[in-house]
Amino acid sequence: MGGCVEVPRQRASEAIRLLSSQGLLDRSRKPAERRGGVLIPVSDHQSALRALGEKGIDAEECMEELPPRRPRLELEEMKKLAQDLGLWRHSYHQVGDIVVFNARNEDEIPQLRELARLYSERLPRARSFYAKLETVGETRTPRLVHLWGERRTRTVVKEHGVELAVDIARAYYNPRLAEEHHRVASMVVDGEVVVDMFAGVGGFCMHIAVLRRALVVCNDINPNAVELMLESILLNEGRMRGWIHALNLDASDLPQVLRRVKADRVIMNHPTGSLRFLGTALEISKPGATIHLYLLAPRGVVPEEMLGQEERGRFEVKRVREVLEYSPSKLIYRLDLRVAGP
Ligand SMILES: C[S@@+](CC[C@H](N)C(=O)[O-])C[C@H]1O[C@@H](n2cnc3c(N)ncnc32)[C@H](O)[C@@H]1O
């Protein structure tokens, strides 16, 4: 009973999946690489060898002691660690291999640093830990304090197989938008011209260009965001079906630059400032185009009622969707508008 089996490296993932599906994988220990093969911990090596043999995977019994797997840090345990340090309410998110804690103020930094040290022993993929004090300025970049691990703010994240180059200190990125990027990209149809007025590092743009044969004009006022967007284009080169045209402009200058191009779809993901640019979005849209307008609204406020009267006759509100909780009292909504005519 127990022990491990050795399989050729090329077939290791397949073997692990098979053993796992048959309940034969011993999850308390970690697989290890040896001499071009992979040692996989199993609960019953004879049954494991039989199962692998039936699928034509060459396997041998092995005797090595495989290292125990450190238990994953569970939510309840995380809460307990934080509470022991006097942090009653804390939250964090992971961006690639960087963990960012939301700090309420600078007084919390010493406790968060200790929490980061404890987490670092238990979150195997995390290499750097930072505290975010606030998000500042037009570019929505965070004020960060390094807590633990590598002093590095650049990383690569994967959303639905799309790779994005991110620098948490230099350009806005929120991992909670990953589903929204995919959702909006799925609405695009081949042949569309899409303009993302506030593209950040290009989440919507990359998803669209990977999924559809569309031309995506991706603009942001932050040159760092545009630089990261260009890096992401290279990262996804082999899987892109569409085309990205990157711009580094104030969105209000888009009508001048896009004189000969009108959009089938405009994305306005700047929830704290989008309303000021609705006139610009209408100017660059074809009749019948769709505008995805993101709005920050206090709970209980009907977001449609925040739309200005002067633009009201120029579109129809087709759908309103709650996207994210921004704070306990505020939500981010997406309003899908259909531009009037033809
Ligand atoms: C909420 S973030 C965008 C997030 C991005 N769409 C995503 O999905 O990751 C808002 C962006 O608007 C950009 N921005 C702010 N004011 C702008 C302006 N006047 N023109 C163009 N971009 C602007 C900021 O630099 C920031 O990257």
The ligand as a Gaussian input file, in Angstrom:
#p B3LYP/6-31G(d) Opt

LIG

0 1
 C      -10.602000      51.980000     -13.935000
 S       -9.125000      52.256000     -14.836000
 C       -9.322000      51.295000     -16.291000
 C       -9.250000      49.858000     -16.093000
 C       -9.172000      49.034000     -17.331000
 N      -10.274000      49.323000     -18.239000
 C       -9.177000      47.569000     -16.948000
 O      -10.145000      46.907000     -17.275000
 O       -8.225000      47.116000     -16.315000
 C       -9.374000      53.871000     -15.497000
 C       -8.292000      54.282000     -16.464000
 O       -8.646000      55.532000     -17.043000
 C       -7.461000      56.229000     -17.327000
 N       -7.814000      57.650000     -17.498000
 C       -8.189000      58.539000     -16.575000
 N       -8.485000      59.716000     -17.143000
 C       -8.296000      59.580000     -18.474000
 C       -8.447000      60.440000     -19.600000
 N       -8.855000      61.707000     -19.461000
 N       -8.188000      59.942000     -20.815000
 C       -7.769000      58.665000     -20.976000
 N       -7.594000      57.818000     -19.950000
 C       -7.862000      58.240000     -18.707000
 C       -6.550000      55.919000     -16.136000
 O       -5.191000      56.090000     -16.441000
 C       -6.918000      54.458000     -15.827000
 O       -6.022000      53.568000     -16.438000

